[in-house]
Amino acid sequence: MRDSLQPSADVPPPPTDLAAAEAERFPGLSAAGRAMLERLRTHPHAPRYTAASGHRLTPEALRAVRAFEAELRAAPPGWAPGAYPAWLADFVAWCFREVPFYRRYGEPPARFEDIPVCDRSDLSREPWAFVPDDQPLAGLIVHATSGTTGHPLKIISHPLAGGLYTPLIKAALEPAGVRLSSGAGDVACVLVGWQRQSFTYPSVTPQQGEAGHLKLNLHPDDWRHPDDRVRFLDNLNPEIYTGDPVAFAELMQLPLRSRPKALVSTAMALLPGLRRRLQERFGCPVVDLYSMNESGPIAARAADGPFALLHHRLYVEVLDAAGAPAPAGGRGEVVLTGGFNPFLPLLRYRTNDHAALAFQGRQPLVVDLEGRPPVLFRAATGGVLNTLDVTAALKPLALPQFQLHQAADGALRLRLRGAEALAAPARAALLDLFGQAQALTVESLPDAAGPGDKVMQYTSELPLG
């Protein structure tokens, strides 16, 4: 879950020189920024942080972030129905020239629609092949993720990609009437999660005067006392919260007195009923963000209805089951070209999400998006588990693809593809997590679901909450 004002860089090995490591994580840290970090680290009600991470934005990268924001405001996303954005042809030519994966296609076809599609399995197999030849490797970071398709993924990224979240989230908030104003001495954003284990850390956001930024886990086990969650968050009084619906359902239960300007929900589908309850509880807009680790923020909405495209250098297609462009208003798979990660340019990248595409003038709208629904599991002991807890338990096994379903009676069914030798270790890992009394069957994933087909990694017949 990295969809916040400033997603984390991967946590490096323990440094031998703490001062050098701090300077690398926070280039150009000012006295105000240093004071904010000290406040967040030593606060009497702070959680037990589990990681050290920072924005890693050099002055050059920070200038690039500000230039991106200026360009975004000057040229909002859009193109005429049936046409292409002006930047697309040059981008395609560059991909065929500089990116090893796309260069294998040969000469660029005459029609954009004849360029082959790629998907998460391609990226999972060889992420290095998507790194452009002309991209300097300085600043390269790697982080692991796992999504609804069940393809474990390591994304090669750059601090610039994290920095670009800030202007894109600003663009998502402004249609809801929210303008960010936090600066030095304030806390800009708290990214909340709810899972058994999570990377948590304090940081600062240099685009906003080194205002505070935190990634926190609301699970009581991460805190010295359960009441510290309320004491800490009320004292910080963050300008916005980001997180997924599962985390927000927990945040809503806390007796917080402070009120953010907005909540930004991401990573899973936000149901209308939960949106209304969150708006009533916190008295602020709740923005639903459609985002992927591979692309960053794609589109957003502040009410039920279509999602408006955010990124001015992201082209969206909708393809039918045969891989052809869907007719106007027709549903199909969302396919992306462009992106914001210097180490991962996307060229006709299949998302495994489904929607229709409509236009309001030149503004592309993503309609009836079939996103990733929030899922919780129940352990044999009666405790509640997040999907991220399951991912953490199975992560050491490097399963190529899997699907976990919990029936209404609590029984689990794990389906694996191409990993028969890992069936026993996977069973053991899940029983360690859910309890030895957990009913569990392990079987092969049906061949009818091909590697590129949509396979919902986590499903449950138990109600959320």
Secondary structure by P-SEA (a helix, b strand, c coil): cccccccccccccccccaaaaaaaacccccaaaaaaaaaaacccccccccccccccccaaaaaaaaaaaaaaaaccccccccccccccaaaaaaaacccccccccccccccccccccccaaaaaacccccccccccccbbbbbbbcccccbbbbbbccaaaaaaaaaaaaaaacccccccccccccccccccccccccccbbbbbccccccccbbbbcccccccccaaaaaaaaaacccbbbbcaaaaaaaaaccccccccbbbbccccccaaaaaaaaaaccbbbbbbbcccccccccccccccbbbbccccbbbbbbcccccccccccccbbbbccccccccccccccccbbbbbbbcccbbbbcccccccbbbbbccccccccaaaaaaaacccccccbbbbbcccbbbbbbbcccccaaaaaaaaaaaaaccccbbbbbcccccccccccccccccccccc
